[in-house]
Amino acid sequence: MLKKANKNKIRLKRHARLRNTLKGTAEMPRLCVTRSTVNIYAQIIDDTKGVTLCAANTLQADIKAMVEGKTKVEAAKIVGIELGKKAIEAGIKAVVFDRGGYIYTGRVAALADGAREAGLDF
């Protein structure tokens, strides 16, 4: 009998490998991406203090209104742009991108492009 691979378990192992090398500092915090089947979440984290500096997702009221009627990739780009704006306002210019074990394509890449478009460097 063949067993189907648990994709989330494989992703979590990949993410654990990434987190061995990625660390967010006060000078260069970590932009962490989490994706569900419908929504996308992103937050900028200072790992030395263990604090979330700013966050954005498709469930927030202001972003939800902008995302209405768009594809998931377009929504991810909007979330990236909004997160980038919040980060610039908070004085964050550069981040380390933590893709969360997801493959850098589609929604994850669109979010990163949106954050870059808003002025973040990574």
Secondary structure, 3 states (H helix, E strand, C coil): CCCCCCHHHHHHHHHHHHHCCCCCCCCCCEEEEEECCCCEEEEEEECCCCEEEEEEECCCHHHHHHHCCCCHHHHHHHHHHHHHHHHHHCCCCECEEECCCCCCCCHHHHHHHHHHHHCCEC
